């Protein structure tokens, strides 16, 4: 199976097309207790909070 590139050319890395920043993520239960937490996650700058 072959795929043609549409948004990049040659050996361009698609991830280099975006600017990234470090954020934290936390998931909580309805009672406020933390289920999951991760710090220093790289996310695109234009990603909504």
Buried (B, 14 or more C-beta within 10 A) or exposed (E): EEEEEEEEEEEEEEEEEEEEEEBEEEEEEEEEEEEEEEEEEEBEEEEEE
